[in-house]
């Protein structure tokens, strides 16, 4: 097996057949790899884990962002200790990796998450018999960075966005993105939940519509997520339900086309001069690297659309336009993100209806809630949503 000879005992004996079956089962369980008593290197462990992570951290057929987060951990781990044996990696080595993240300017919360991922790699290695259990146990003894007991910067809290700031950017957005913002503000959905909304996902049988969300961030914990769509939000959403039931309600391609129409209407150069609309995409030999807009938005493209509108709503003053640092600071202070709309809605609901109502509307219920409490939460969410629109 894998170039090694394994003796199973007396030929054709029941014991040899039993040992043969066991060795084959272990070999298959280890990914067609022969488990050796000799410790492997950090590089080998990292390569094995990334292969596992690429197939494990998958949602809706695509790898999640957790895979890239583990790759960042692996880069630090292999750069410092790649050639070392896994059995020699201990708490001091973990702290050295952590110091690298501190030097790179990561926040305390991000560093603690990276530390947890590093320990997770060794835990997986123990389960695969690649790492001695004592190594993982020792790494668990290293506590994360505590608030107030370190000079590492804290993650900035995401504040609610002022409704005046929302109104300021709407004129610079396509009707598609403007509707997404209004819907998110009325329902408290997460940005990703708005992006993947389809007509078939919405139950329109009641006075308050129910959007049952699959593939949400806590689905693997057994939690169910339902977003409730009240009367005002229904008015916003209805025009976008007139499409195939399995198609995304909000199309990035439609948004892009709207901006192209606006630019065409505003052009001052005659069409006989310069580039004509559609010429680039109708050429006989299309560009190899041409990127066409997707039929749906992602959380990143949705956020970028808002960020671009913020730049148009609050242009950089001329007196600082020559200073790149000042320009960046200006953009940072005059920009808001989609997730802030969720915070705005949650703050409003909590002030009017209490913390429990906010938790229900925003989908923060615990996984071990009984069916009786779940039904009570559903009714509370419907009542609140009907009142707030």
Secondary structure by P-SEA (a helix, b strand, c coil): cccbbbbccccccaaaaaaaaaaaaaaaaacccccccccccaaaaaaaaaaaaaacccccccccaaaaaaaaaaaaaaacccccccccccaaaaaaaaaaaaaacccaaaaaaaaaaaaaaaaaaaaaccccaaaaaaaaacccccccccccccccccccccaaaaaaacccccaaaaaaaaaaaaccccaaaaaacccccccccccbbbbbcccccccccbbbbbbbbcaaaaaacccccccccccccccaaaaaaaaaaaaaaaccccccccccccccccccccccccccccccccaaaaaaaaaaaaaaaccccccccccaaaaaaaaaaacccaaaaaaaaaaaaaacccaaaaaaaaccccccccaaaaaaaaaaaaaaaaaac
